[in-house]
Amino acid sequence: MKKTLLATAIVGALGASAAAQAATVYDQDGTKLDIYGRIAMGIEGGGPDDNGAIDNGAEFIDVYSRLGLRMSQEVTSDLTAFGRLEWRFRGDDRTDLSNPSDSGFNEIRQSYIGLQSKQLGTLQAGNFDAFYNQFVSLPFDVYINQGLEFANHTKQSRGDSIGYYTPDLNGFTAALQAKHYSVRGDAEPAGDSTVAAQGAVRYAQGPVTVGLGFVDDVVEGGGNDEMLYGLIGSYAINDQFSVRLGYETRDNNEAVGNGSNGYDKVGLGGTFSTGPWAFSADIYDIDEDGALGVDRTSWALGSYYKVSSNFDVFVELYQADQQSVSVDFGGGEIIDVQRSDDDDIYYLTGARYHF
């Protein structure tokens, strides 16, 4: 199984695109500097309309354009110091000339430093993607915008974080991360500072990848003060076709939110690539807990075409709550799939140039 072929086929994955297109601007005496990025434009529409109360018509948008630097320096033959800095910028519109502070850059997406040892593992600190996402839910994180129902890269992460992961140990990698929520400087009484921990164990050998992880989903980070657990895996049937299956759960906490914040999610999907084309499809069964919880079925589809090694076009569809349908299997057996009626299918289409 050629892992690089499968990784680059899913053109929605930032890491693969950035690694493939990064330009080395300095490489001497063990010190290296890469620059990478993309300019992306698209049109989106559909999605929730709140029974016609919200306009969900088409709009021309920036699709997560970005600019990044990747730095490293060899300290010894075993130890490397590294850093990464990445910005998002608004690529679909000019800067606001009436606002002197508007530079066009609207987010520092990642900014962290660390040390990597081939024998001891990697330690890093700063603003980076959640380890749960990198080691557990990543097989489903193939869509450019909407479509991932499992915990994403911002889950209890992005800033004030420190993390460690082991080197590959016969296919196994273990990771542990902590994010600090501080109340220093707040007016008293300000509550208590909080640390949200997350961890994962991943097994990757040949065509099989399986990740098991947890997140302490604290309220300060948008959670509900319950533990989140996930078990997600993928299997590469061949160089062109891979399938994925996952389960994620979080208990309900009646003292937090609107009384419905726990859930059980099961996801099934796959990616097929052929030549310059790649296609992804995923479906989720979601059971929300609590008095206001609902059961829903969501799905996502993606089609990607590489015009060249640097330029690709894409179309994505996402339905958070599938419309009511009746499926007749014969013999009088009819299965109804229900949904609410306040959203349309979300769509996104556009093009990206990677550099």
Backbone hydrogen bonds, N-H to C=O, Kabsch-Sander energy under -0.5 kcal/mol:
donor,donor_aa,acceptor,acceptor_aa,energy
3,K,1,M,-1.1
6,L,2,K,-1.6
7,A,3,K,-2.4
8,T,4,T,-2.3
9,A,5,L,-1.2
10,I,6,L,-0.9
10,I,7,A,-0.6
11,V,9,A,-1.6
13,A,10,I,-2.1
14,L,12,G,-0.6
17,S,13,A,-1.7
18,A,14,L,-3.2
19,A,15,G,-2.4
20,A,16,A,-2.1
21,Q,17,S,-2.0
22,A,18,A,-1.5
23,A,35,I,-2.9
25,V,23,A,-0.6
25,V,33,L,-2.4
26,Y,33,L,-1.4
28,Q,31,T,-2.3
31,T,28,Q,-2.0
32,K,72,S,-3.0
33,L,26,Y,-2.7
34,D,70,R,-2.9
35,I,23,A,-2.4
36,Y,68,G,-2.3
38,R,66,R,-2.2
39,I,353,Y,-2.2
41,M,351,A,-2.2
42,G,61,I,-2.2
43,I,349,T,-2.9
44,E,59,E,-2.3
45,G,347,Y,-1.9
46,G,56,N,-2.6
47,G,344,D,-0.5
49,D,342,D,-2.7
50,D,342,D,-1.4
53,A,49,D,-0.8
53,A,50,D,-1.4
54,I,49,D,-2.5
56,N,54,I,-0.7
59,E,44,E,-2.1
61,I,42,G,-2.9
63,V,40,A,-1.9
64,Y,62,D,-0.7
66,R,38,R,-2.1
67,L,87,W,-2.3
68,G,36,Y,-3.2
69,L,85,L,-3.2
70,R,34,D,-2.4
71,M,83,G,-3.0
72,S,32,K,-2.1
73,Q,81,A,-2.7
74,E,30,G,-2.0
75,V,73,Q,-0.5
75,V,79,L,-2.3
76,T,79,L,-1.9
80,T,116,Q,-2.4
81,A,73,Q,-2.7
82,F,114,G,-2.4
83,G,71,M,-2.2
84,R,112,Y,-2.4
85,L,69,L,-2.3
86,E,110,Q,-2.9
87,W,67,L,-3.2
88,R,107,E,-2.8
89,F,65,S,-1.0
90,R,104,G,-2.9
91,G,89,F,-1.0
97,L,95,T,-1.0
99,N,96,D,-1.8
102,D,99,N,-2.1
103,S,101,S,-1.0
106,N,88,R,-1.8
106,N,104,G,-0.5
107,E,88,R,-1.3
109,R,86,E,-1.5
109,R,107,E,-1.0
110,Q,86,E,-1.5
111,S,127,N,-2.4
112,Y,84,R,-2.0
113,I,125,A,-2.0
114,G,82,F,-2.1
115,L,123,L,-2.5
116,Q,80,T,-2.9
117,S,121,G,-3.2
118,K,78,D,-1.6
121,G,117,S,-2.1
122,T,165,Y,-2.9
123,L,115,L,-2.6
124,Q,163,G,-2.6
125,A,113,I,-2.6
126,G,161,S,-2.9
127,N,111,S,-2.5
128,F,126,G,-0.6
130,A,153,H,-2.5
134,Q,130,A,-2.1
135,F,131,F,-2.6
136,V,132,Y,-2.0
137,S,132,Y,-1.5
138,L,133,N,-1.0
140,F,137,S,-1.6
141,D,137,S,-0.6
141,D,138,L,-1.4
142,V,140,F,-1.8
149,E,147,G,-0.6
155,K,152,N,-1.4
157,S,154,T,-1.8
158,R,128,F,-1.6
159,G,126,G,-0.6
161,S,126,G,-1.8
162,I,178,A,-2.3
163,G,124,Q,-2.8
164,Y,176,L,-2.7
165,Y,122,T,-2.1
166,T,174,A,-2.4
169,L,172,F,-3.1
170,N,168,D,-0.7
172,F,169,L,-1.6
173,T,202,R,-2.3
175,A,200,A,-2.8
176,L,164,Y,-2.7
177,Q,198,Q,-3.0
178,A,162,I,-2.5
179,K,196,A,-2.3
180,H,160,D,-2.5
181,Y,179,K,-0.5
181,Y,194,T,-3.8
182,S,180,H,-0.6
186,D,183,V,-2.1
194,T,181,Y,-2.6
196,A,179,K,-2.8
197,A,195,V,-0.6
198,Q,177,Q,-2.4
199,G,214,F,-1.8
200,A,175,A,-2.3
201,V,212,L,-2.5
202,R,173,T,-3.1
203,Y,210,V,-3.3
204,A,171,G,-2.7
204,A,202,R,-0.5
205,Q,208,V,-2.3
208,V,205,Q,-1.9
209,T,234,S,-2.3
210,V,203,Y,-2.6
211,G,232,I,-3.3
212,L,201,V,-2.5
213,G,230,G,-2.4
214,F,199,G,-2.3
215,V,228,L,-2.2
216,D,197,A,-3.1
217,D,215,V,-1.3
217,D,226,E,-1.6
218,V,216,D,-1.9
221,G,218,V,-1.1
222,G,219,V,-2.3
223,G,218,V,-2.4
224,N,217,D,-0.9
225,D,217,D,-2.4
226,E,217,D,-0.8
228,L,215,V,-2.9
229,Y,249,T,-2.5
230,G,213,G,-2.2
231,L,247,Y,-2.8
232,I,211,G,-2.5
233,G,245,L,-2.9
234,S,209,T,-2.9
235,Y,243,V,-2.9
236,A,207,P,-2.2
237,I,235,Y,-0.9
237,I,241,F,-1.4
238,N,241,F,-1.6
242,S,271,T,-2.3
243,V,235,Y,-2.5
244,R,269,G,-2.7
245,L,233,G,-2.5
246,G,267,G,-2.3
247,Y,231,L,-2.1
248,E,265,K,-2.2
249,T,229,Y,-2.6
250,R,263,Y,-2.2
251,D,227,M,-0.7
256,V,253,N,-1.7
259,G,256,V,-1.0
263,Y,250,R,-2.3
264,D,287,D,-1.8
265,K,248,E,-3.0
266,V,285,D,-2.2
267,G,246,G,-2.5
268,L,283,I,-2.4
269,G,244,R,-2.3
270,G,281,A,-2.2
271,T,242,S,-2.3
272,F,279,F,-2.8
273,S,240,Q,-2.3
274,T,277,W,-2.0
277,W,274,T,-2.3
278,A,304,Y,-2.0
279,F,272,F,-2.9
280,S,302,G,-2.5
281,A,270,G,-2.1
282,D,300,A,-2.4
283,I,268,L,-2.6
284,Y,298,S,-3.1
285,D,266,V,-2.6
286,I,284,Y,-0.5
286,I,296,R,-2.9
287,D,264,D,-2.8
288,E,286,I,-0.6
288,E,294,V,-2.0
289,D,262,G,-2.7
291,A,259,G,-0.7
293,G,290,G,-1.4
296,R,286,I,-2.6
298,S,284,Y,-1.6
299,W,319,Q,-1.9
300,A,282,D,-2.4
301,L,317,L,-2.4
302,G,280,S,-2.5
303,S,315,V,-2.7
304,Y,278,A,-2.7
305,Y,313,V,-2.6
306,K,276,P,-2.2
307,V,305,Y,-0.9
307,V,311,F,-1.2
308,S,311,F,-2.1
312,D,352,R,-2.1
313,V,305,Y,-2.4
314,F,350,G,-2.1
315,V,303,S,-2.2
316,E,348,L,-2.9
317,L,301,L,-2.7
318,Y,346,Y,-2.3
319,Q,299,W,-2.5
322,Q,297,T,-3.2
325,V,337,V,-1.6
327,V,335,I,-2.4
328,D,326,S,-0.6
329,F,327,V,-0.7
329,F,333,E,-2.6
333,E,330,G,-1.4
334,I,332,G,-0.8
335,I,327,V,-2.2
336,D,334,I,-0.5
337,V,325,V,-2.4
338,Q,336,D,-0.6
344,D,47,G,-2.1
346,Y,318,Y,-2.8
347,Y,45,G,-2.7
348,L,316,E,-2.2
349,T,43,I,-2.1
350,G,314,F,-1.9
351,A,41,M,-2.3
352,R,312,D,-2.6
353,Y,39,I,-2.5
354,H,310,N,-3.5
354,H,352,R,-0.5
355,F,37,G,-2.6
